[in-house]
């Protein structure tokens, strides 16, 4: 019963009420007849459509739909008259129609390209971008004509059964088997774009943790690092923080588009979380405050209670000069040992004979660590004594380094450590200090010049491929080691060649260089002075 009928029922009686009801009925029939006439005036038939069989999520794709006006009313382009609208449900945003705004809305309707008289056909040519407007439930690619005044009318377009996906094929990963509780560690995940569209970073692609244990790992989505063409692969590098509760947890990843997961998931990889080890001071250090004495530094390899320290500095003439120290733990955070200078065969000697290396004690050194990242370095060399405040040199994400984390060093994929020629000991006397932070290696090569005196060179080597790093080789001159103050503006770095590192596993690789016209390639391995060694992650 209508509102008017209720009012009449409460105020009229008898014949008056009957007459009023009859009049209302006639009026309603007239309104109904008008609506029917309007609806019959608006009618449409589907003619054809051009839609690809596959559309990638978020990919701009051209489509067309042709309809025929089978009614008696002209469809007008004028705003607010007739549109082509998404269906099932009506006006859904799943397909994200591009460049067709109406009022304050856009994404679910297509404007008429022109007025369409009865009997005429019209082709709507437009772009769609599935899930490009907002998150929406999947909907079929179906449309119907819509009048703002009279609603939808005519035939609905048939469903072309478009496959919408962003197929991402899992390729490979680097994930540790064991990590210390609460530690940050790096993983890499590689996926292949198996769609027909390029993935663009600006479109909202990322890598996200998934699976049953996805809440125990402290991490965030990793943005797509570059555009990925169809058929190409992309490697994501992510830093993850392990839970503080010991146990075994799965770590699993999947690609995401604007928050919606898609494609393959990585294998559910079980990671054992173990108790954190003692502080490890391995890495690259320099004067504190950072960069205050840029130009000299020291590399520390830390295994068990022993440090192998290589100090890179300059002699009285300004020539690059290195000394080494094997320092043992004397009390908590304090390590001391003899500082030694070495001479040996020239860097290019073939064969390099370790029997020709001569080491001479030139003083003593002590390292006192106040925390994991700060210390003092006290030394006496040839009667000269100094104490320097030092700190870690940070150029990327610092790894977590742990002694005795695993006996299998081949599984490591952070290569930070002390390296020498392979087989171990075959060319004792020279070596490489590898400091890796993220996907960048800072390399210092301690060896001997043509006159057999100590010489060191360095390079910054970014990652160029799986297990591969390359950069420019430099040699420096600078103020004497005991200069006060030590003036970094007097450091002169000269480009002298190139260097590359290619690792076949976590404990084997090749060191290739060209220096002053001399080129060589040497097999290298980690130098283990306290078994089983240290792994950085």
C-alpha positions as CSV (number, residue, x, y, z in Angstrom):
1,X,0.0,0.0,0.0
2,X,1.4,3.4,-0.9
3,X,1.8,6.4,1.4
4,X,-1.0,8.2,-0.3
5,X,-3.3,5.2,0.1
6,X,-2.5,5.0,3.8
7,X,-3.4,8.7,4.2
8,X,-6.6,8.3,2.3
9,X,-7.5,5.2,4.3
10,X,-7.2,7.2,7.5
11,X,-9.2,10.2,6.4
12,X,-11.8,9.2,3.9
13,X,-14.8,6.9,4.2
14,X,-17.3,5.2,2.0
15,X,-17.9,6.2,-1.6
16,X,-15.3,9.1,-1.4
17,X,-12.6,6.6,-0.4
18,X,-13.5,4.3,-3.3
19,X,-13.4,7.2,-5.8
20,X,-10.0,8.4,-4.6
21,X,-8.6,4.9,-4.8
22,X,-9.8,4.6,-8.4
23,X,-8.2,7.9,-9.3
24,X,-4.8,6.8,-7.7
25,X,-4.9,3.6,-9.6
26,X,-5.5,5.4,-12.9
27,X,-2.6,7.7,-12.2
28,X,-0.2,4.8,-11.3
29,X,-1.2,3.0,-14.5
30,X,-0.4,6.1,-16.5
31,X,3.0,6.4,-14.9
32,X,3.7,2.7,-15.5
33,X,2.7,3.1,-19.1
34,X,5.0,6.1,-19.5
35,X,7.9,4.0,-18.1
36,X,7.2,1.1,-20.4
37,X,7.1,3.5,-23.3
38,X,10.5,5.0,-22.3
39,X,12.0,1.6,-21.8
40,X,10.8,0.4,-25.2
41,X,12.2,3.5,-26.7
42,X,15.6,2.5,-25.4
43,X,16.8,-0.8,-26.7
44,X,20.2,-2.2,-27.9
45,X,21.6,-5.3,-29.5
46,X,25.1,-6.6,-29.3
47,X,27.0,-6.7,-32.6
48,X,30.7,-7.6,-31.9
49,X,33.7,-7.0,-29.7
50,X,37.4,-7.2,-30.0
51,X,39.0,-8.4,-26.7
52,X,42.3,-10.3,-26.3
53,X,42.2,-13.7,-24.7
54,X,44.7,-12.7,-22.0
55,X,45.1,-9.4,-20.2
56,X,47.8,-8.9,-17.5
57,X,46.7,-7.3,-14.3
58,X,47.5,-3.6,-14.4
59,X,48.4,-3.6,-18.1
60,X,46.8,-1.0,-20.4
61,X,44.9,-2.9,-23.0
62,X,42.9,-1.7,-26.0
63,X,39.4,-3.2,-26.5
64,X,36.3,-2.4,-28.5
65,X,32.6,-3.2,-28.3
66,X,30.0,-2.5,-31.0
67,X,26.3,-2.1,-30.2
68,X,23.3,-1.3,-32.3
69,X,20.5,1.1,-31.3
70,X,17.4,-1.0,-31.8
71,X,15.0,1.4,-30.0
72,X,13.1,4.5,-31.1
73,X,15.0,7.0,-29.1
74,X,18.3,8.6,-30.2
75,X,21.2,8.1,-27.8
76,X,22.8,11.4,-27.1
77,X,26.4,12.2,-26.3
78,X,25.2,15.0,-24.0
79,X,26.3,14.4,-20.4
80,X,24.0,12.3,-18.3
81,X,22.3,10.4,-21.1
82,X,23.7,7.1,-22.3
83,X,26.8,5.1,-21.5
84,X,28.3,1.6,-21.9
85,X,28.6,0.3,-18.4
86,X,30.3,-2.7,-16.8
87,X,28.1,-5.5,-15.5
88,X,28.0,-8.4,-13.0
89,X,27.8,-6.4,-10.9
90,X,26.7,-3.2,-12.6
91,X,29.2,-0.4,-12.6
92,X,32.0,-2.5,-11.1
93,X,35.6,-1.2,-11.2
94,X,37.4,-4.4,-11.9
95,X,38.3,-3.5,-15.5
96,X,39.2,0.1,-14.7
97,X,38.1,1.8,-17.9
98,X,40.6,4.6,-18.7
99,X,39.9,8.2,-19.6
100,X,36.1,8.2,-19.3
101,X,35.3,10.2,-16.2
102,X,31.7,11.1,-15.5
103,X,30.8,13.4,-12.6
104,X,33.1,12.5,-9.8
105,X,33.5,8.9,-11.0
106,X,35.6,7.0,-13.5
107,X,36.6,3.5,-14.3
108,X,33.3,1.7,-14.9
109,X,31.6,3.4,-17.8
110,X,32.4,4.4,-21.4
111,X,31.1,7.6,-23.1
112,X,29.3,7.5,-26.4
113,X,31.7,8.7,-29.1
114,X,28.8,10.4,-30.9
115,X,25.0,10.6,-31.1
116,X,23.5,7.3,-32.2
117,X,20.1,7.4,-34.0
118,X,17.7,4.5,-34.1
119,X,19.1,1.7,-36.3
120,X,22.7,2.9,-36.2
121,X,25.7,1.1,-34.8
122,X,28.3,2.5,-32.6
123,X,31.8,1.2,-31.7
124,X,33.2,2.0,-28.3
125,X,37.0,1.9,-28.5
126,X,38.6,2.2,-25.1
127,X,41.4,1.1,-22.8
128,X,41.1,-1.0,-19.7
129,X,43.6,-1.7,-16.9
130,X,42.4,-4.5,-14.7
131,X,42.6,-3.7,-11.0
132,X,44.2,-0.4,-12.0
133,X,41.6,1.8,-10.3
134,X,41.2,0.1,-6.9
135,X,40.8,-3.3,-5.5
136,X,37.7,-5.0,-6.8
137,X,36.3,-8.5,-6.9
138,X,36.9,-10.3,-10.2
139,X,34.1,-9.6,-12.7
140,X,33.5,-11.0,-16.3
141,X,34.2,-8.7,-19.2
142,X,30.6,-7.9,-19.8
143,X,28.9,-4.6,-20.6
144,X,25.4,-3.2,-21.2
145,X,23.9,0.1,-22.3
146,X,22.8,2.4,-19.5
147,X,20.5,5.4,-19.5
148,X,20.9,7.7,-16.5
149,X,17.1,8.2,-16.6
150,X,15.8,4.7,-17.3
151,X,18.6,2.3,-16.2
152,X,20.2,-0.5,-18.1
153,X,18.6,-1.6,-21.4
154,X,19.2,-4.0,-24.3
155,X,21.4,-7.0,-24.6
156,X,24.4,-7.7,-22.4
157,X,27.6,-8.4,-24.2
158,X,28.7,-12.0,-24.2
159,X,31.5,-13.0,-21.9
160,X,34.7,-13.5,-24.0
161,X,36.3,-15.4,-21.1
162,X,39.3,-13.2,-20.9
163,X,42.1,-14.7,-18.8
164,X,43.3,-12.0,-16.3
165,X,46.5,-12.9,-14.6
166,X,50.0,-11.6,-13.9
167,X,51.7,-15.0,-14.1
168,X,55.0,-14.7,-12.3
169,X,57.1,-17.9,-12.6
170,X,59.4,-18.7,-9.6
171,X,63.0,-19.2,-10.8
172,X,65.4,-19.4,-7.9
173,X,66.2,-18.1,-4.4
174,X,69.0,-17.6,-1.9
175,X,67.8,-18.3,1.6
176,X,69.9,-19.4,4.6
177,X,69.2,-22.6,6.4
178,X,70.2,-21.2,9.8
179,X,70.0,-17.7,11.2
180,X,70.6,-16.2,14.7
181,X,67.6,-15.1,16.6
182,X,66.7,-11.4,16.1
183,X,69.3,-11.0,13.3
184,X,68.9,-9.2,10.1
185,X,69.8,-11.3,7.0
186,X,69.6,-10.9,3.2
187,X,67.6,-13.1,0.9
188,X,67.2,-13.0,-2.9
189,X,64.2,-14.2,-4.9
190,X,64.1,-14.4,-8.7
191,X,60.9,-14.5,-10.8
192,X,60.2,-14.6,-14.5
193,X,57.6,-12.5,-16.3
194,X,55.5,-15.0,-18.2
195,X,52.9,-12.5,-19.3
196,X,52.7,-10.5,-22.5
197,X,53.1,-7.2,-20.7
198,X,56.0,-5.3,-19.2
199,X,56.0,-5.0,-15.4
200,X,56.7,-1.4,-14.5
201,X,57.9,-0.2,-11.0
202,X,55.4,2.7,-11.2
203,X,52.5,0.3,-11.5
204,X,52.8,-1.0,-8.0
205,X,54.5,-4.4,-8.4
206,X,56.4,-5.7,-5.3
207,X,57.5,-8.9,-3.5
208,X,55.7,-9.9,-0.4
209,X,56.0,-12.5,2.3
210,X,53.3,-15.1,2.2
211,X,52.5,-18.5,3.7
212,X,51.6,-19.8,7.2
213,X,54.6,-18.1,9.0
214,X,54.3,-14.8,7.2
215,X,53.8,-12.9,10.5
216,X,57.0,-14.1,12.3
217,X,59.5,-12.5,9.8
218,X,60.0,-8.7,10.3
219,X,60.1,-7.3,6.7
220,X,58.1,-5.2,4.3
221,X,57.1,-5.5,0.7
222,X,60.1,-5.1,-1.7
223,X,59.4,-2.8,-4.6
224,X,60.1,-4.0,-8.1
225,X,63.6,-2.8,-8.8
226,X,63.3,-2.3,-12.5
227,X,61.1,-2.7,-15.5
228,X,60.7,-6.4,-16.5
229,X,59.9,-7.2,-20.1
230,X,57.9,-10.3,-21.1
231,X,60.1,-13.4,-20.8
232,X,62.7,-11.5,-18.6
233,X,63.6,-12.3,-15.0
234,X,64.0,-10.0,-12.0
235,X,65.8,-10.6,-8.8
236,X,64.5,-9.0,-5.6
237,X,66.9,-8.4,-2.7
238,X,65.3,-8.3,0.7
239,X,66.5,-7.9,4.3
240,X,64.5,-9.9,6.8
241,X,64.7,-9.9,10.6
242,X,64.4,-13.3,12.3
243,X,62.1,-13.9,15.2
244,X,63.5,-13.9,18.7
245,X,62.0,-17.2,19.6
246,X,64.1,-20.2,18.7
247,X,62.6,-22.8,16.4
248,X,62.1,-23.7,12.7
249,X,59.9,-21.4,10.5
250,X,59.0,-21.3,6.9
251,X,59.8,-18.3,4.8
252,X,57.8,-17.9,1.6
253,X,57.3,-15.1,-1.0
254,X,55.0,-14.2,-3.8
255,X,54.8,-11.3,-6.1
256,X,52.1,-8.7,-5.5
257,X,50.3,-6.1,-7.7
258,X,48.9,-3.2,-5.7
259,X,48.5,-5.4,-2.7
260,X,47.0,-8.4,-4.6
261,X,49.2,-11.5,-4.7
262,X,49.7,-13.3,-8.0
263,X,51.8,-15.9,-9.7
264,X,53.9,-18.7,-8.2
265,X,54.8,-18.8,-4.6
266,X,58.4,-19.7,-3.6
267,X,59.0,-23.1,-2.0
268,X,58.2,-23.1,1.7
269,X,61.8,-22.9,2.9
270,X,62.3,-24.0,6.5
271,X,64.8,-21.8,8.4
272,X,66.3,-22.8,11.8
273,X,66.5,-19.9,14.2
274,X,69.2,-20.5,16.7
275,X,70.6,-18.6,19.7
276,X,72.6,-15.5,18.7
277,X,76.4,-15.8,18.9
278,X,79.0,-13.5,20.5
279,X,79.6,-10.1,18.9
280,X,81.6,-10.3,15.7
281,X,83.7,-7.4,14.7
282,X,84.5,-8.5,11.2
283,X,84.3,-5.9,8.5
284,X,85.8,-2.6,7.2
285,X,86.7,0.1,9.8
286,X,88.0,3.7,9.6
287,X,88.6,6.7,11.8
288,X,85.8,8.1,13.9
289,X,83.9,10.3,13.2
290,X,83.2,8.6,9.9
291,X,85.2,10.1,6.9
292,X,87.2,12.4,9.2
293,X,90.4,10.6,8.1
294,X,89.2,9.1,4.8
295,X,92.0,7.4,3.0
296,X,93.2,4.8,5.5
297,X,91.4,2.0,7.2
298,X,91.6,-1.6,8.5
299,X,89.9,-4.8,7.6
300,X,89.1,-7.2,10.4
301,X,88.4,-10.9,9.9
302,X,87.0,-12.3,13.1
303,X,86.9,-16.1,13.8
304,X,86.4,-17.5,17.3
305,X,88.6,-15.5,19.7
306,X,91.0,-14.3,17.0
307,X,91.1,-11.3,14.8
308,X,93.2,-11.1,11.6
309,X,93.7,-7.3,11.0
310,X,95.1,-5.7,7.9
311,X,95.9,-2.0,8.3
312,X,96.0,0.0,5.1
313,X,97.9,3.3,5.4
314,X,101.0,5.1,4.1
315,X,104.7,5.2,4.8
316,X,106.9,8.3,5.4
317,X,107.1,8.9,1.6
318,X,103.3,8.7,1.1
319,X,103.4,5.3,-0.6
320,X,100.7,2.9,0.2
321,X,101.8,0.6,3.0
322,X,100.1,-2.3,4.8
323,X,100.7,-4.1,8.0
324,X,99.0,-7.2,9.5
325,X,98.2,-8.3,13.0
326,X,96.9,-11.6,14.4
327,X,95.2,-10.4,17.6
328,X,93.9,-12.7,20.3
329,X,91.2,-12.0,23.0
330,X,92.8,-10.9,26.2
331,X,89.6,-9.8,28.0
332,X,86.1,-8.9,27.0
333,X,86.1,-6.7,23.9
334,X,89.9,-6.4,23.9
335,X,92.3,-8.0,21.4
336,X,96.0,-7.5,21.0
337,X,98.9,-8.8,19.0
338,X,102.1,-8.1,17.0
339,X,102.1,-5.8,14.1
340,X,104.1,-7.2,11.2
341,X,105.4,-5.9,7.9
342,X,106.0,-8.2,4.9
343,X,107.9,-8.3,1.7
344,X,107.4,-10.9,-1.0
345,X,107.3,-11.8,-4.7
346,X,105.8,-9.2,-7.0
347,X,102.0,-9.4,-7.4
348,X,102.4,-10.8,-11.0
349,X,104.9,-13.5,-10.1
350,X,104.2,-16.9,-11.7
351,X,104.5,-19.0,-9.7
352,X,104.0,-16.9,-6.6
353,X,106.3,-18.6,-4.0
354,X,105.2,-18.2,-0.4
355,X,108.7,-19.2,0.7
356,X,109.9,-15.8,-0.5
357,X,107.6,-13.9,1.8
358,X,109.4,-12.4,4.8
359,X,107.6,-11.0,7.8
360,X,109.1,-8.7,10.4
361,X,107.6,-7.5,13.6
362,X,107.4,-3.7,13.7
363,X,105.4,-3.1,16.8
364,X,102.2,-4.0,18.7
365,X,98.6,-3.2,18.4
366,X,95.4,-3.3,20.5
367,X,91.8,-3.1,19.6
368,X,89.3,-2.2,22.3
369,X,85.6,-2.4,21.3
370,X,83.0,-0.4,23.2
371,X,80.2,-1.9,21.2
372,X,79.6,-3.8,17.9
373,X,80.3,-0.7,15.8
374,X,82.9,1.4,17.7
375,X,86.4,0.9,19.1
376,X,89.8,2.4,19.7
377,X,93.0,1.3,17.9
378,X,96.2,1.7,19.9
379,X,99.6,0.9,18.3
380,X,103.3,1.4,18.6
381,X,105.2,1.1,15.3
382,X,109.0,1.7,15.1
383,X,108.8,3.7,18.3
384,X,105.8,5.8,17.3
385,X,102.7,5.4,19.5
386,X,99.1,6.6,18.7
387,X,95.5,5.8,19.6
388,X,92.8,6.3,17.1
389,X,89.0,6.1,17.6
390,X,87.5,3.9,14.9
391,X,84.1,3.0,13.6
392,X,82.6,0.7,10.9
393,X,82.7,2.1,7.4
394,X,79.1,1.8,6.2
395,X,78.2,2.0,2.5
396,X,75.2,-0.3,2.5
397,X,73.1,-2.7,4.6
398,X,75.4,-4.2,7.2
399,X,75.3,-8.0,7.3
400,X,75.0,-10.1,10.4
401,X,78.2,-12.1,10.9
402,X,78.4,-15.2,13.1
403,X,81.2,-17.6,13.9
404,X,80.4,-21.3,13.8
405,X,77.0,-20.8,12.3
406,X,77.6,-23.6,9.8
407,X,80.4,-26.0,8.9
408,X,79.4,-25.7,5.2
409,X,80.8,-22.4,3.9
410,X,79.7,-23.2,0.4
411,X,76.1,-22.3,1.2
412,X,77.0,-18.7,2.1
413,X,76.0,-16.1,-0.4
414,X,77.4,-13.0,1.4
415,X,81.1,-13.2,0.6
416,X,82.5,-11.0,3.3
417,X,85.7,-12.5,4.7
418,X,89.4,-12.9,4.3
419,X,90.3,-14.7,1.0
420,X,93.5,-16.1,-0.4
421,X,94.7,-18.2,-3.3
422,X,93.2,-21.7,-3.8
423,X,94.3,-24.3,-2.8
424,X,94.5,-22.9,0.7
425,X,98.1,-21.8,1.6
426,X,99.4,-22.3,-2.0
427,X,100.3,-18.6,-2.3
428,X,100.4,-17.6,1.4
429,X,101.5,-14.0,1.8
430,X,98.9,-12.0,-0.2
431,X,95.2,-11.9,0.1
432,X,91.9,-10.1,-0.4
433,X,89.7,-8.5,2.1
434,X,86.1,-8.6,0.9
435,X,83.6,-6.4,2.7
436,X,80.0,-6.9,1.4
437,X,77.1,-4.7,2.3
438,X,74.0,-5.4,0.3
439,X,74.9,-6.0,-3.4
440,X,78.2,-4.0,-3.2
441,X,81.6,-5.3,-2.4
442,X,84.5,-3.1,-1.2
443,X,87.7,-5.0,-2.0
444,X,91.2,-4.4,-0.7
445,X,94.1,-6.4,-2.2
446,X,97.2,-6.6,-0.1
447,X,100.2,-7.8,-2.1
448,X,103.7,-6.6,-3.3
449,X,105.0,-4.2,-5.8
450,X,107.7,-5.0,-8.5
451,X,110.4,-4.1,-5.9
452,X,108.9,-6.6,-3.4
453,X,107.7,-3.9,-1.0
454,X,104.2,-3.9,0.5
455,X,101.5,-2.5,-1.9
456,X,97.7,-2.3,-1.6
457,X,95.0,-1.6,-4.1
458,X,91.2,-1.2,-3.7
459,X,88.0,-1.3,-5.7
460,X,84.3,-0.8,-5.2
461,X,82.6,-3.7,-7.0
462,X,78.8,-3.6,-7.5
463,X,77.0,-6.9,-8.3
464,X,76.8,-7.5,-12.0
465,X,75.1,-10.9,-12.0
466,X,74.6,-14.0,-9.8
467,X,77.7,-14.3,-7.7
468,X,79.5,-11.7,-9.9
469,X,81.0,-8.3,-9.0
470,X,83.2,-5.9,-10.9
471,X,84.8,-2.5,-10.5
472,X,87.7,-0.2,-11.1
473,X,91.0,-0.8,-9.4
474,X,92.7,2.2,-7.6
475,X,96.0,2.9,-6.0
476,X,96.4,5.8,-3.5
477,X,99.1,7.9,-2.0
478,X,98.6,10.0,1.2
479,X,99.9,11.4,4.4
480,X,102.2,9.2,6.6
481,X,100.4,6.9,9.0
482,X,101.4,9.0,12.0
483,X,100.5,12.4,10.5
484,X,98.7,14.7,13.0
485,X,96.3,15.8,11.8
486,X,95.7,13.2,9.1
487,X,94.4,15.3,6.2
488,X,92.1,13.4,3.8
489,X,92.3,16.1,1.2
490,X,95.9,15.0,0.5
491,X,94.8,11.5,-0.6
492,X,95.4,11.0,-4.3
493,X,93.6,8.0,-5.8
494,X,94.7,6.9,-9.3
495,X,92.8,4.5,-11.5
496,X,95.2,1.6,-12.4
497,X,93.0,-1.1,-13.8
498,X,90.0,-3.3,-13.3
499,X,88.9,-6.2,-11.1
500,X,86.2,-8.8,-11.1
501,X,85.1,-11.5,-8.6
502,X,83.0,-14.5,-9.7
503,X,82.0,-16.9,-7.0
504,X,81.0,-20.4,-7.8
505,X,79.8,-21.0,-4.2
506,X,80.3,-19.5,-0.8
507,X,83.8,-20.8,-0.5
508,X,85.2,-20.7,-4.0
509,X,85.6,-18.1,-6.7
510,X,87.9,-16.4,-9.2
511,X,89.7,-13.1,-8.8
512,X,90.5,-11.5,-12.2
513,X,92.4,-8.3,-12.6
514,X,94.2,-6.0,-15.0
515,X,96.8,-3.8,-13.3
516,X,99.2,-1.6,-15.2
517,X,98.8,-3.7,-18.2
518,X,99.2,-7.0,-16.4
519,X,96.2,-9.4,-16.4
520,X,95.8,-12.5,-14.3
521,X,93.0,-14.7,-13.0
522,X,93.5,-16.5,-9.7
523,X,91.3,-19.1,-8.0
524,X,90.5,-18.1,-4.4
525,X,89.0,-19.5,-1.3
526,X,88.3,-18.3,2.3
527,X,91.2,-18.2,4.7
528,X,90.1,-20.2,7.7
529,X,92.3,-19.7,10.7
530,X,89.8,-20.8,13.4
531,X,87.5,-23.6,12.1
532,X,84.8,-23.7,11.0
533,X,85.0,-20.0,10.1
534,X,82.5,-17.1,10.1
535,X,79.5,-16.6,7.8
536,X,77.9,-13.2,7.1
537,X,74.2,-13.0,6.1
